[in-house]
Amino acid sequence: MRLTGARRLRLYSAMRRIAPAAAVLLALLALGGLASPAGAQSRYDMYGDPVDVTVQTLADMPSSYDGRAVRVKARLEMPTNIGSRTYLLRESVMAQVMIVPVQEIASRFEDDSRTYSGKEIEITGVFQENRNAASGAMGSQGMVAGGIMFWSWIGPPEEIKGEIKANLVNLESLVGGAGRYDGKTIRVYGRFRGKNLYGDLPSRSQRESRDWVLKDDLFAIWITGRKPKGSGFELDINMKRDTEKWIQVVGVPETIKGVTYLRAMQITLGKPAEPAATVARVDAAKAPAPLPTPPPPPKVPMVVFALPLDGEAEVPSNGRFQIQFSNDMDEATFPGRVVLRYAPPLRAGDRVFDGAKMTYDGGRKALTVDPGDVLRAGREVQILLLPGILDIEGKGLETRPGRDGAPLGAIDFLRYSVVTASLFGAR
């Protein structure tokens, strides 16, 4: 990024007013430590897909994120000793990062930020470690973990008054819908499960430290964007005592690698109302015999979760796979119908997984597949679920909604990429 004479003068003026550690960091941000491509959002693809991370994590492991695109949410502060267009995102004195907007958004962000001070915002940009922090350097603003040159932001959530109108969707439809409701404002009900206190979802699928879980029957989703509180109540995501509460959440869902996240807009207490029985006062002698109530349709078995997540791109070479089903499955129907293989075409050195082992946990409705061999670096591994897999009531496994293109006539399939080896070992 080229500095004009005026910008260079402002930069050096700001550097004289801040601590040495932060001054070095600011110089790196402006003088090319983080090159800033100008132009549209797509030009920042060179930094890769943004990783959701907390300021505390950046402070604890800055070298792990050095030079990577990150998405961070924290409280905005505007230190008086740094100057315009340079800000801090802070979680604590020991967990804070300096943030600098790229040139094309700087004026707009500076105008909007006047109403953001002390409030939580979300930014997306590229992080650079403050290597002076490792030596214990402290500025007047405390320890600075590093800096983020950012190209997009989301301001504090708007305070919403009154009830938001949104269609009611049950969690089974939402989770099984494979992104069908993504981007739409919907209303869901479920039981509060805290910060995944019961292991309803794979822990590694949590994107932000403040996310929490909502569950109904066998289906669970991550709630993000708001704390579990509303008018007259506030629940603790770390305490099981609050997990008997039923909650209504209005928000916008997003499906990432088969996991559903709901960015909350409004949260209230309450279980969905049961339909009221209609009482008709009629002459019993003349009244026709009531029609029998049809039984609810049986729930078909299907894959609801997998660990690692379906589509995971960095499976370790010694990894194992777990597949969770919606129904309790008939263990005897798995042999010969669960196929683990490398994605075709086969390459020299590929081996058949003839030593693979399968174990089924009926309590968790989960099948564990152990390859019994070291997975080859950089290869795609597939698990095919073939016709004939049944639940304990004899119902056949069905394909997840929106899942198509299964090879070899499989009912469903999962795929993973094995982590790539490098000169310094697997990465």
C-alpha positions in Angstrom: 0.0 0.0 0.0 1.5 3.3 -1.1 1.5 6.2 1.4 0.9 9.7 0.3 2.9 12.5 2.0 -0.1 13.5 4.1 -0.9 10.0 5.2 2.7 9.3 6.1 2.8 12.4 8.2 -0.4 11.4 10.1 1.1 7.9 10.6 4.3 9.1 12.2 2.4 11.6 14.3 0.3 8.8 15.6 3.3 6.6 16.2 4.9 9.3 18.4 1.9 9.3 20.7 1.7 5.5 21.4 3.8 2.9 23.1 6.7 1.4 21.2 5.0 -2.0 20.8 1.9 -0.5 19.2 4.0 1.9 17.1 5.9 -1.0 15.5 2.6 -2.7 14.9 1.0 0.3 13.3 4.1 0.8 11.1 3.8 -2.8 9.9 0.1 -2.3 9.1 0.7 0.8 7.1 4.1 0.2 5.5 3.5 -3.2 4.0 3.6 -5.7 6.8 0.0 -6.3 5.7 -0.3 -5.4 2.1 -3.8 -3.9 1.4 -5.2 -4.7 -2.0 -7.5 -1.9 -3.1 -10.8 -2.5 -4.6 -13.7 -4.9 -4.2 -14.2 -7.5 -1.4 -13.2 -10.3 -3.7 -9.7 -8.9 -3.9 -9.0 -10.0 -0.3 -9.5 -13.7 -1.2 -5.7 -13.9 -1.3 -5.8 -14.2 2.5 -8.1 -17.2 2.4 -11.5 -17.8 4.0 -11.9 -15.9 7.3 -11.6 -17.9 10.5 -14.0 -17.1 13.4 -11.8 -16.4 16.4 -12.0 -14.4 19.7 -9.7 -11.7 20.8 -8.7 -13.9 23.7 -7.6 -16.6 21.3 -5.6 -14.1 19.3 -3.9 -13.0 22.5 -3.2 -16.6 23.6 -2.0 -17.9 20.2 -1.1 -15.0 17.9 1.5 -16.8 15.8 -1.2 -19.4 14.8 -3.2 -16.6 13.0 -0.4 -14.4 11.8 -1.2 -13.4 8.2 -4.6 -15.2 8.1 -8.0 -13.7 7.4 -10.0 -13.6 10.7 -13.5 -12.7 11.8 -13.6 -11.1 15.3 -16.3 -9.8 17.5 -15.5 -7.7 20.5 -16.0 -4.3 22.2 -14.8 -1.2 20.2 -12.7 1.4 21.9 -11.1 4.5 20.4 -8.0 5.4 22.4 -7.3 9.1 22.5 -3.5 8.6 22.3 -3.5 6.9 18.9 -5.3 9.2 16.6 -8.0 8.9 14.0 -8.8 5.8 12.0 -7.0 3.5 14.5 -9.0 1.6 17.1 -8.9 -1.2 19.6 -11.1 -4.3 20.0 -10.9 -5.3 23.6 -12.0 -8.2 25.8 -9.8 -7.4 28.7 -6.5 -5.6 29.5 -4.6 -8.7 28.4 -6.8 -9.4 25.4 -7.0 -6.7 22.8 -6.0 -6.0 19.2 -5.5 -2.9 17.2 -7.7 -2.5 14.1 -7.2 -0.3 11.1 -9.7 0.0 8.2 -8.4 -0.3 4.7 -8.5 2.9 2.7 -11.7 2.4 0.8 -13.8 2.0 3.9 -11.9 4.3 6.3 -14.1 7.4 6.0 -17.4 5.5 6.2 -16.2 3.5 9.2 -14.9 6.6 10.9 -18.3 8.3 10.6 -20.3 5.2 11.8 -17.8 4.4 14.6 -18.9 7.5 16.5 -21.9 5.6 17.7 -20.1 2.3 18.2 -17.7 3.3 21.1 -18.1 0.8 24.0 -20.4 -1.5 21.9 -19.7 -4.9 20.3 -18.9 -5.0 16.6 -17.7 -7.6 14.2 -14.9 -7.1 11.7 -13.3 -9.2 9.0 -9.7 -8.6 8.0 -6.1 -10.0 8.1 -4.3 -10.4 11.4 -0.6 -9.7 12.1 1.0 -10.7 15.3 2.7 -8.0 17.5 5.9 -9.8 18.1 7.0 -7.2 20.7 4.1 -8.5 22.9 6.0 -11.8 23.4 8.7 -9.9 25.2 6.2 -8.4 27.6 6.1 -4.9 26.1 3.1 -3.0 27.4 1.7 0.3 26.1 -0.5 2.8 27.8 -3.5 0.8 26.5 -2.2 -2.5 27.9 -0.9 -5.5 26.0 -1.7 -5.4 22.3 -1.8 -9.0 20.8 -1.5 -7.8 17.2 -3.3 -5.8 14.5 -6.1 -6.4 12.0 -6.4 -4.5 8.8 -10.1 -5.0 8.1 -12.2 -4.6 5.0 -15.7 -5.2 6.3 -17.6 -4.8 9.5 -21.0 -5.3 11.2 -22.2 -2.8 13.7 -23.9 -3.4 17.1 -27.2 -5.2 16.8 -30.2 -2.9 16.6 -32.5 -2.8 19.6 -35.7 -4.3 18.3 -39.0 -3.2 19.8 -42.1 -5.3 19.5 -42.5 -8.9 18.2 -40.8 -9.7 14.9 -43.1 -11.5 12.5 -41.6 -14.7 11.2 -42.8 -18.1 10.1 -42.5 -21.0 12.6 -40.1 -23.8 11.6 -39.4 -26.8 13.7 -35.8 -27.8 14.3 -36.2 -31.1 12.5 -37.1 -29.3 9.3 -34.4 -26.7 9.9 -31.5 -29.1 10.5 -32.6 -31.6 7.8 -33.3 -28.9 5.3 -29.7 -28.6 4.0 -29.8 -24.8 3.8 -33.4 -24.5 2.7 -34.1 -21.7 5.1 -30.7 -19.9 4.9 -31.1 -16.1 4.7 -34.8 -16.1 5.7 -36.1 -14.8 9.0 -37.7 -17.6 10.9 -39.0 -18.5 14.4 -37.9 -21.7 16.2 -38.7 -23.2 19.6 -36.4 -25.5 21.6 -35.0 -26.3 25.0 -32.0 -24.2 26.2 -28.9 -26.5 26.3 -26.3 -23.9 27.4 -22.8 -23.9 25.9 -23.3 -27.4 24.5 -23.4 -28.7 28.1 -24.7 -32.1 27.0 -22.6 -32.6 23.9 -25.6 -32.3 21.5 -23.3 -30.9 18.8 -19.7 -31.6 17.9 -17.7 -29.1 20.0 -15.4 -28.2 17.1 -18.4 -26.9 15.2 -18.8 -24.1 17.6 -17.8 -20.9 15.8 -17.8 -18.3 18.6 -17.1 -18.8 22.3 -20.4 -17.2 23.2 -22.5 -19.5 21.0 -25.1 -21.7 22.7 -27.3 -24.6 21.8 -31.1 -25.0 21.3 -32.5 -28.5 21.0 -35.9 -30.1 20.3 -36.2 -33.9 20.3 -33.0 -35.2 18.5 -32.3 -32.0 16.6 -30.0 -29.2 17.8 -28.6 -26.0 16.4 -26.1 -23.3 17.4 -27.5 -19.9 18.4 -25.1 -17.1 17.7 -25.2 -13.3 17.8 -27.1 -12.8 21.0 -26.9 -13.9 24.6 -29.8 -16.1 25.9 -31.6 -13.2 27.5 -34.6 -11.1 26.9 -37.3 -9.1 28.7 -37.2 -10.2 32.4 -34.8 -13.1 32.0 -31.1 -14.0 31.4 -29.8 -17.6 31.3 -26.3 -18.7 32.0 -24.7 -20.7 29.2 -22.4 -22.5 31.7 -25.0 -23.7 34.1 -27.2 -26.8 33.7 -29.8 -25.4 36.1 -31.1 -23.2 33.3 -31.4 -26.0 30.7 -35.0 -26.8 31.5 -36.2 -23.6 30.0 -37.9 -23.4 26.6 -37.0 -20.6 24.4 -38.3 -19.0 21.2 -35.7 -17.5 18.9 -36.3 -15.4 15.9 -33.3 -15.1 13.6 -31.7 -15.9 10.2 -30.1 -19.4 9.7 -26.9 -20.2 7.9 -25.7 -23.7 7.1 -21.9 -24.3 7.0 -20.5 -27.7 6.3 -23.7 -29.4 7.2 -24.1 -27.6 10.6 -26.9 -25.1 11.1 -26.3 -21.8 12.9 -29.1 -19.3 13.7 -28.0 -15.7 14.1 -30.5 -14.5 16.7 -32.5 -11.3 16.4 -34.9 -11.7 19.2 -35.2 -14.2 22.1 -38.2 -14.8 24.4 -39.1 -17.5 26.9 -41.9 -19.9 26.3 -42.9 -23.3 24.8 -45.0 -23.4 21.7 -48.7 -23.5 22.6 -50.5 -26.8 22.1 -53.5 -26.6 19.8 -56.6 -26.2 22.0 -59.2 -28.9 22.0 -62.5 -27.9 20.4 -65.4 -28.8 22.7 -68.7 -29.2 20.8 -72.0 -29.4 22.7 -74.1 -31.7 20.6 -76.7 -34.3 21.3 -74.7 -37.5 21.9 -77.5 -39.6 20.4 -77.4 -37.7 17.1 -73.7 -37.0 17.0 -71.8 -39.1 14.4 -69.1 -41.3 15.8 -65.8 -39.4 15.9 -63.2 -40.5 13.4 -60.1 -42.2 14.9 -57.1 -39.9 15.2 -54.5 -41.1 12.7 -51.1 -42.1 14.3 -48.3 -39.7 13.6 -46.1 -40.8 10.6 -43.1 -42.7 11.7 -39.8 -40.9 11.7 -37.5 -42.2 9.1 -33.8 -42.9 10.0 -31.2 -40.6 8.5 -27.8 -39.1 9.3 -28.1 -36.1 11.6 -24.5 -35.4 12.6 -21.0 -36.6 11.9 -17.6 -36.1 13.6 -15.4 -35.0 11.9 -18.0 -32.8 10.2 -19.1 -34.0 6.8 -16.9 -32.2 4.3 -14.1 -31.6 6.8 -10.9 -30.6 4.9 -8.3 -31.4 7.5 -8.9 -34.9 8.8 -5.7 -36.3 10.5 -4.1 -39.3 9.0 -4.9 -41.4 12.1 -8.5 -40.2 12.4 -11.7 -42.1 13.1 -15.2 -41.3 12.0 -18.5 -41.1 13.9 -21.9 -41.0 12.3 -25.0 -40.2 14.4 -28.5 -41.3 13.2 -31.9 -39.9 14.0 -33.2 -43.4 15.0 -31.7 -46.3 16.9 -30.3 -48.5 14.2 -30.2 -52.3 13.7 -26.5 -53.0 14.2 -26.7 -56.2 12.2 -27.5 -54.3 9.0 -24.2 -52.3 8.9 -21.7 -55.0 7.8 -21.2 -55.0 4.1 -23.3 -51.8 3.7 -20.9 -49.2 5.2 -18.0 -48.8 2.7 -14.9 -46.8 3.5 -12.8 -46.0 0.4 -10.5 -43.4 -1.3 -12.3 -41.3 -3.9 -11.8 -42.7 -7.3 -9.7 -42.9 -9.4 -7.4 -45.0 -7.3 -3.7 -44.0 -7.3 -0.5 -45.9 -6.8 -0.2 -46.9 -3.2 -3.9 -46.8 -2.3 -4.9 -49.7 -0.1 -8.3 -51.2 0.4 -9.6 -50.7 4.0 -10.0 -54.4 4.7 -8.9 -53.9 8.3 -11.6 -51.3 9.0 -13.7 -51.8 12.2 -17.1 -50.6 13.1 -18.7 -50.3 16.5 -22.2 -49.1 17.2 -23.4 -47.2 20.4 -27.1 -47.6 20.7 -27.5 -45.1 23.5 -25.9 -42.4 21.3 -27.3 -43.8 18.0 -23.7 -43.4 16.7 -21.6 -45.6 14.5 -17.8 -45.4 14.8 -15.7 -46.3 11.8 -12.0 -47.0 12.5 -10.1 -47.3 9.2 -7.5 -49.6 10.7 -4.9 -48.0 8.5 -3.1 -44.7 8.2 -5.0 -42.3 5.8 -2.9 -41.0 2.9 -2.1 -37.3 3.1 -4.0 -35.1 0.6 -6.5 -37.7 -0.4 -10.3 -37.6 -0.3 -11.9 -40.4 1.8 -15.5 -41.4 1.4 -18.0 -43.3 3.5 -20.8 -44.8 1.5 -24.1 -45.9 3.2 -25.7 -48.5 1.0 -29.3 -49.8 0.7 -30.3 -52.2 3.4 -29.3 -50.3 6.5 -32.3 -50.4 8.8 -33.4 -49.0 12.2 -34.6 -51.3 14.9 -38.2 -51.0 13.6 -37.2 -52.2 10.2 -37.4 -48.8 8.4 -34.7 -48.2 5.8 -32.2 -45.4 5.9 -33.2 -42.4 3.9 -31.1 -39.7 2.2 -30.7 -36.4 4.0 -32.8 -33.6 2.4 -30.9 -31.9 -0.4 -28.2 -34.5 -0.5 -27.7 -35.9 -4.0 -25.1 -37.3 -6.2 -24.3 -40.3 -4.1 -22.0 -42.7 -5.9 -22.6 -46.4 -6.5 -26.3 -46.1 -5.7 -25.6 -45.3 -2.1 -28.4 -44.0 0.0 -26.1 -41.4 1.6 -22.5 -40.6 1.7 -19.9 -38.5 3.6 -16.6 -37.2 2.4 -13.4 -35.9 4.0 -10.0 -34.6 2.9 -7.0 -35.9 4.7 -4.6 -33.2 6.0 -1.8 -32.5 3.6 1.8 -33.3 4.5 4.6 -30.7 4.2 8.3 -30.5 4.7 7.6 -29.7 8.4 5.1 -32.5 8.9 1.4 -32.5 8.5 -0.4 -29.2 8.5 
